Amino acid sequence: MRLTVDELMTRLRSEGLGSDDDTRAVGDVLRARAHDDMPVYLRALVGLGAWVATLLLIGFFYSLHLLDDKSSALVFGIVLVVGAVWLRLGARGDFWRNTAVAASFAGQGLIVAAVDLLWRTNATAFAVAALLSVVMMVTMPDPLHRFVSAMIAVGTTAATLTALEVTHALDVTALLAVVVLAWTWRMDLIRRSDSVTEALAPIGYGLAVGLFGICLFGAFSSVLVGGRAHAAALGAITTDGVALALAALVLVILREHDTTPSSVAGVAILLVIALFAVITMDSPGILIGVAMLLLGFDRRNVVLIELAAAYLIVFGAANYYSMDLTLLEKSGILVGSGALCLAARLLVDRLLEPGKTALPE
Amino acid sequence: MEADPLSLPATPRRVREIARVAQLPPHVRRRALTIVDATPDTPAWHRFLSRVLLLLGAGLVLSGVVCFVAYNWDRVGPFAKFGVIELAIVITTIVAWRKLPRLAGQVALAASAVFVGPLLALYGQVYQTGADPYGLFLGWLLLILPWVIAAEFGPLWIFALGLLDVSVMLYWGQVLEKGTLRDALPVVIGGIHALALVAYEAQRTLTVRRTPHLIAIVGVVALLISASIWVLDDARNAAHTLGTVAFAAAIIVAFMFYRRVRPDRFMVTIAVAAAMAWFAIAIGRIVFEDLHLDIIGGFVMAVVVLGEVALGLRWYRASPER
């Protein structure tokens, strides 16, 4: 799906933009940097380890009775977070890097618990947690920390809006996440500085997982809270927003393929998206998964594609137990959207039959 | 042997790093980023959309049929319900017959196999057989086994293995009395997955590595549960003693096999991570139960876990086959 570095260098050489010496220099750079390359599953295991360490540290602080005194919990939490950032900035080895991450989250946990005890309102505690996550995404120069902070930011924003009894709290959060996701993954990529790109990469994944998380929560909210029309359930607002975002993505891709939206392919694809949105209006989780699949392929990003595929499988299972819709309604939505996908496949095969390298006008 | 670094994927992040360190001129950097950031070409989109829409469409329709059967709509008579599902099985099987061994045929046969479950469930609804649910899943598995073999489709094998797991778990929960045999459930699941893994590695038709990875994860987690219960709660329980021995054997065999015979970094990493998780649990038992370090125990264990992670990463980076 993606070019190898060798293929890229060959292409640059063929365009007169590189030499064999450049290729050798690039090989040397990659060999020297191999130390920092880690596959996704290893990153996930390291993240799990840091998370377990965070929970153990929070347990330790709890057993020290730090939470009995709100002010000392707040002060200790702030000291811990500042110390963690300082430690991470100077850390050389894996042990100190992961210690800094665990200490930071334990410190944030103390701060949020202290705020909750001081103000006694859930909304304040959740808002502080969301704010802290955003601040830490900027200040803590650690990919794992940024990934988890982005997830927490999405979850705590939804929790804040729900606690404030904002109408369509989950819908609003989902749309906010979609907008930030679109900017992170697709807008103005080449002009970004190296440091911004480096910082945004884990945040992009964290936002995607956070968005999937609130969709799954939305599917279960009616089971947890009860009632079909509960504000916590995701609905038509999210579907419309995601459909618009998906249509915008398709338009950008069509433009990059030198195809206008008024072409046969453009109109057909936009119509399919509109139909899909109408069929899945009450179940936006499906469209979110589909949009992320397409974004993942557009970015040639296997991790994003696999995340979206795993999410769709989990969402399919969770959706069965959701009480927002009856099984008959769900059946109609699922069969309708599935049939549309199969019909769209026939359309795609017709529009893009093998041998064609461009879309029909 | 060290892998050729130039064979790594040209991700935007990697290209930026190369440009910075190798001091590529700005116009070359920009062109390289434009190439790797570009959306795939039309034939690549065609291949992707064709596969995704087929898999997604089939998955959604199947889920819809399951929901429809579960709704048990009383306005539709039993024979109409049987007719719809049986017709779906016939149609998907004919499509599979025409399209195999292509993906469309594999997906169609997988759909036929999945439709058998709702058909059996409907049979239970209409005739109120009163059978134990494990029988439904086991019957489902036995009925579809020829199709599973014929389809040569990794996800369908995983589905069949899932059916076997569910059947065993339900049988253990519903039929077996409390006792040693009942405690042996994780060992049985681990054994089933070990056999499945051996079978997968012995064949040559299926090549996707995600399938054995998934099989191994479930098996290792099942054995880790048994070994953890042994160390935390019940060292004299024969089933968990067996589970611990099986866990140790699985880790050693996986480590050796996937390092030397069939190199697979994922499998080796999972084996090492599972061993580290078990050690952390064993140390946790010593810290909290034997030494009674109730207050400082959390801190000690956090240091242990972080130390294990650091050691694991050091081992990974130092591995010669990396």
Chai-1 contact restraints between the chains, C-beta under 6 A:
chainA,res_idxA,chainB,res_idxB,connection_type,confidence,min_distance_angstrom,max_distance_angstrom,comment,restraint_id
A,R2,B,P9,contact,1.0,0.0,6.0,A-B,restraint_1
A,L3,B,A10,contact,1.0,0.0,6.0,A-B,restraint_2
A,T4,B,S7,contact,1.0,0.0,6.0,A-B,restraint_3
A,V5,B,L6,contact,1.0,0.0,6.0,A-B,restraint_4
A,V5,B,L8,contact,1.0,0.0,6.0,A-B,restraint_5
A,V5,B,A10,contact,1.0,0.0,6.0,A-B,restraint_6
A,D6,B,L6,contact,1.0,0.0,6.0,A-B,restraint_7
A,L8,B,A10,contact,1.0,0.0,6.0,A-B,restraint_8
A,L17,B,V28,contact,1.0,0.0,6.0,A-B,restraint_9
A,L17,B,R31,contact,1.0,0.0,6.0,A-B,restraint_10
A,A25,B,A22,contact,1.0,0.0,6.0,A-B,restraint_11
A,V26,B,I18,contact,1.0,0.0,6.0,A-B,restraint_12
A,V26,B,A22,contact,1.0,0.0,6.0,A-B,restraint_13
A,G27,B,P5,contact,1.0,0.0,6.0,A-B,restraint_14
A,G27,B,L6,contact,1.0,0.0,6.0,A-B,restraint_15
A,V29,B,I18,contact,1.0,0.0,6.0,A-B,restraint_16
A,V29,B,V21,contact,1.0,0.0,6.0,A-B,restraint_17
A,V29,B,A22,contact,1.0,0.0,6.0,A-B,restraint_18
A,L30,B,P5,contact,1.0,0.0,6.0,A-B,restraint_19
A,R31,B,P5,contact,1.0,0.0,6.0,A-B,restraint_20
A,H35,B,R317,contact,1.0,0.0,6.0,A-B,restraint_21
A,Y41,B,F266,contact,1.0,0.0,6.0,A-B,restraint_22
A,L45,B,A273,contact,1.0,0.0,6.0,A-B,restraint_23
A,V46,B,V309,contact,1.0,0.0,6.0,A-B,restraint_24
A,G49,B,V305,contact,1.0,0.0,6.0,A-B,restraint_25
A,G49,B,V309,contact,1.0,0.0,6.0,A-B,restraint_26
A,V52,B,V305,contact,1.0,0.0,6.0,A-B,restraint_27
A,A53,B,A302,contact,1.0,0.0,6.0,A-B,restraint_28
A,A53,B,V305,contact,1.0,0.0,6.0,A-B,restraint_29
A,A53,B,L306,contact,1.0,0.0,6.0,A-B,restraint_30
A,L56,B,G298,contact,1.0,0.0,6.0,A-B,restraint_31
A,L56,B,M301,contact,1.0,0.0,6.0,A-B,restraint_32
A,L56,B,A302,contact,1.0,0.0,6.0,A-B,restraint_33
A,L57,B,A302,contact,1.0,0.0,6.0,A-B,restraint_34
A,G59,B,G298,contact,1.0,0.0,6.0,A-B,restraint_35
A,F60,B,G298,contact,1.0,0.0,6.0,A-B,restraint_36
A,F60,B,F299,contact,1.0,0.0,6.0,A-B,restraint_37
A,S63,B,I295,contact,1.0,0.0,6.0,A-B,restraint_38
A,D94,B,A310,contact,1.0,0.0,6.0,A-B,restraint_39
A,D94,B,L313,contact,1.0,0.0,6.0,A-B,restraint_40
A,F95,B,L306,contact,1.0,0.0,6.0,A-B,restraint_41
A,F95,B,A310,contact,1.0,0.0,6.0,A-B,restraint_42
A,N98,B,L306,contact,1.0,0.0,6.0,A-B,restraint_43
A,N98,B,V309,contact,1.0,0.0,6.0,A-B,restraint_44
A,T99,B,L306,contact,1.0,0.0,6.0,A-B,restraint_45
A,L189,B,D37,contact,1.0,0.0,6.0,A-B,restraint_46
A,I190,B,L33,contact,1.0,0.0,6.0,A-B,restraint_47
A,I190,B,D37,contact,1.0,0.0,6.0,A-B,restraint_48
A,D194,B,R16,contact,1.0,0.0,6.0,A-B,restraint_49
A,I253,B,T39,contact,1.0,0.0,6.0,A-B,restraint_50
A,E256,B,T39,contact,1.0,0.0,6.0,A-B,restraint_51
A,L293,B,V52,contact,1.0,0.0,6.0,A-B,restraint_52
A,F297,B,F48,contact,1.0,0.0,6.0,A-B,restraint_53
A,D298,B,T39,contact,1.0,0.0,6.0,A-B,restraint_54
A,G316,B,S63,contact,1.0,0.0,6.0,A-B,restraint_55
A,L327,B,C67,contact,1.0,0.0,6.0,A-B,restraint_56
A,L327,B,A70,contact,1.0,0.0,6.0,A-B,restraint_57
A,L327,B,Y71,contact,1.0,0.0,6.0,A-B,restraint_58
A,L328,B,Y71,contact,1.0,0.0,6.0,A-B,restraint_59
A,K330,B,C67,contact,1.0,0.0,6.0,A-B,restraint_60
A,S331,B,G64,contact,1.0,0.0,6.0,A-B,restraint_61
A,S331,B,C67,contact,1.0,0.0,6.0,A-B,restraint_62
A,S331,B,F68,contact,1.0,0.0,6.0,A-B,restraint_63
A,L334,B,L60,contact,1.0,0.0,6.0,A-B,restraint_64
A,L334,B,S63,contact,1.0,0.0,6.0,A-B,restraint_65
A,L334,B,G64,contact,1.0,0.0,6.0,A-B,restraint_66
A,V335,B,V61,contact,1.0,0.0,6.0,A-B,restraint_67
A,V335,B,G64,contact,1.0,0.0,6.0,A-B,restraint_68
A,S337,B,L60,contact,1.0,0.0,6.0,A-B,restraint_69
A,G338,B,G57,contact,1.0,0.0,6.0,A-B,restraint_70
A,G338,B,L60,contact,1.0,0.0,6.0,A-B,restraint_71
A,G338,B,V61,contact,1.0,0.0,6.0,A-B,restraint_72
A,C341,B,L53,contact,1.0,0.0,6.0,A-B,restraint_73
A,C341,B,L56,contact,1.0,0.0,6.0,A-B,restraint_74
A,C341,B,G57,contact,1.0,0.0,6.0,A-B,restraint_75
A,L342,B,G57,contact,1.0,0.0,6.0,A-B,restraint_76
A,A344,B,L53,contact,1.0,0.0,6.0,A-B,restraint_77
A,R345,B,S50,contact,1.0,0.0,6.0,A-B,restraint_78
A,R345,B,L53,contact,1.0,0.0,6.0,A-B,restraint_79
A,R345,B,L54,contact,1.0,0.0,6.0,A-B,restraint_80
A,V348,B,L49,contact,1.0,0.0,6.0,A-B,restraint_81
A,V348,B,S50,contact,1.0,0.0,6.0,A-B,restraint_82
A,L352,B,H46,contact,1.0,0.0,6.0,A-B,restraint_83
A,T357,B,T42,contact,1.0,0.0,6.0,A-B,restraint_84
A,A358,B,T42,contact,1.0,0.0,6.0,A-B,restraint_85
